[in-house]
């Protein structure tokens, strides 16, 4: 989605199809380009139930732009980061409402802790991964008390096979940790053989 797309019309169509209680995350991947354009779009989105507007404009070295953008709209803003230094900069500049955290599992927990100290909620990002990695992300997310926003653990919904024997259990919209040793999932050796490439 870019600033040149019919953003508000798309969101209106989603709301019409899914109802007023359906929350929406919008991630333009920095393609609202400039703060003024992003602010104008965000203000038009305020009547809708937008959970978060993630990375509307490039954030690297533009912390002041994010702080200004936060003051121009009531739509919560987030950035997608993978380093503790970026989390600290976002906190220092009062630049975000939420954070989408990625990186190693250890760094995720560190970043979530930093965000928690600043009162910022987060979620765990994903690269549309396979089942074992998604389960590892789920364990990390559960270890972070402020990781309360819907995480991007969606590989099992988008891939033909997630290469684990049993899918990650989802109940009432929530992923549940299995009560088995380790990560709680088992590599599907048959699927691995089936998808192996010489």
C-alpha positions, -999 to 999 in steps of 0.1 A, spaced: 0 0 0 14 34 -10 3 70 -5 -10 69 -41 -33 40 -35 -70 44 -24 -60 37 12 -92 50 29 -115 33 4 -97 0 10 -100 4 47 -137 13 44 -143 -18 23 -125 -40 49 -147 -25 77 -179 -30 56 -170 -66 50 -157 -75 85 -177 -52 108 -168 -23 131 -151 -44 157 -125 -57 133 -91 -41 140 -67 -33 112 -29 -29 110 -17 -9 81 19 -13 70 29 9 40 66 -1 44 76 36 44 56 43 12 35 72 26 69 88 19 66 122 37 52 133 71 26 157 56 12 130 33 12 104 60 -5 128 84 -32 136 59 -39 99 53 -38 90 90 -64 118 98 -87 103 72 -83 69 88 -92 81 123 -129 72 121 -119 35 114 -107 11 140 -70 12 131 -49 -8 156 -16 6 143 0 24 113 34 8 110 63 24 92 43 50 73 75 70 64 112 60 66 122 63 102 160 60 100 174 94 112 139 109 110 128 106 147 116 142 148 93 135 118 78 106 137 73 126 168 56 153 148 34 128 130 23 113 163 10 148 172 -9 151 140 -31 120 143 -48 98 169 -39 66 149 -12 48 168 22 47 151 48 19 151 81 11 135 96 -23 127 131 -26 143 156 -53 150 182 -36 172 181 -24 208 197 9 197 167 16 175 144 9 203 163 33 226 162 60 199 125 56 194 120 59 232 143 89 235 124 108 208 89 98 219 85 87 183 61 57 185 31 43 203 41 6 196 70 -14 183 72 -43 159 103 -62 170 124 -87 151 160 -100 152 174 -128 172 154 -144 200 177 -129 226 176 -95 211 138 -97 209 135 -102 246 160 -74 253 142 -50 230 108 -59 245 123 -53 280 135 -18 269 101 -10 254 83 -23 286 103 1 307 90 29 286 54 17 287 54 7 250 36 -24 239 50 -45 211 45 -75 188 68 -101 173 75 -96 136 80 -125 112 93 -133 78 65 -157 69 86 -185 84 82 -222 88 67 -239 119 98 -244 140 109 -208 137 73 -195 143 71 -216 174 104 -202 187 90 -167 180 59 -176 200 81 -187 230 100 -154 228 67 -134 226 53 -151 256 85 -143 276 78 -106 271 50 -92 293 44 -62 270 41 -83 238 3 -80 238 -4 -69 202 -12 -95 175 21 -110 163 30 -118 127 33 -156 131 15 -164 99 38 -188 80 15 -217 88 -14 -199 72 4 -190 40 27 -219 32 17 -252 17 34 -270 45 51 -256 77 73 -287 80 61 -296 115 40 -327 124 12 -308 141 4 -271 133 7 -245 159 -25 -247 179 -48 -217 174 -78 -214 197 -102 -184 197 -77 -164 178 -48 -171 201 -17 -193 195 -12 -217 224 21 -233 235 21 -270 235 30 -287 268 57 -309 253 95 -306 258 117 -281 240 98 -259 216 68 -283 217 68 -291 180 83 -320 160 100 -316 126 80 -335 99 107 -356 84 84 -369 56 75 -334 46 112 -324 47 120 -353 23 91 -344 0 102 -308 -4 140 -314 -5 157 -301 -36 188 -317 -50 
